Amino acid sequence: MHDLLRDKVFDTPTSKDKVDCAKGTEEFKLGFAEAVNLFNASGLDYRVVGSFATAATINNVGGEFYLSPYRKDRTIRDIDILVLDKDREKAQRLVDEFNSRRGQNPYYPRIELSLPRTFEEDEGYLESNPVALPVIIARSAIDEEGNFYQVYSGESVQIPSTYLEPVDQDYEGVKFPTLESGVLAGLYLTRMGVFKSKDINKVTIMLRLTNSQIPKEFIDFSKKLRTTWPNLYRNFLLRELMYHFSGELIRKGLFSDLRARFLGK
């Protein structure tokens, strides 16, 4: 069995004095398998995306990317699932049911669900965060004909159906449908119009090992987001700098506590 306690690409060992790593890793794997089996049995059209899909893609082409179940702040990683089905209520019920089990097992992952919205619901989304810097958060949308889009505040790009074809991957014995590596990378990019610094290394490795490129639709849409909302792009860059220089302080919300205490906000 691979040592999941260390991300051998860029992460650091998880401190055993913070969590019971051996038990937590095994429980996490059980939770990951249960989440995938739940969606497989549901009949919903879904794809696993994000870190675990990226890790599986890298490992299955001969790379070495062993993703720790724990982030650097010792919280449990999410499983990112993109639903391509119009039955959003069914998908949400499944996720609510699964996530409720974490009360009984703190080592279980949490499902982070991405549900396509209608265009009427697209009014833009400003992410709140500890330092009050709103940023772009693009979302998925689906029209009456079932066409899939990435959207933000009136701007949109249609994602060709061929890009959404399932690609079967395996992570630590758990099989699941995901997307082609260039499309996976494109979703990272269009999420905020730019890559988060923490994602650049793994996405670069994935694209290099699979000899893939990000489709032009994702690149052009991301550029439009940055040029149409330069103030929000600036906020993103400032936030990344603050994350870099302050370590985990902002992520843990300590700056929010200080601001509330000293500035009354």
Order of alpha helices (4+ residues) and beta strands (2+ residues): alpha-beta-alpha-beta-alpha-beta-beta-beta-beta-beta-beta-alpha-alpha-alpha-alpha-alpha
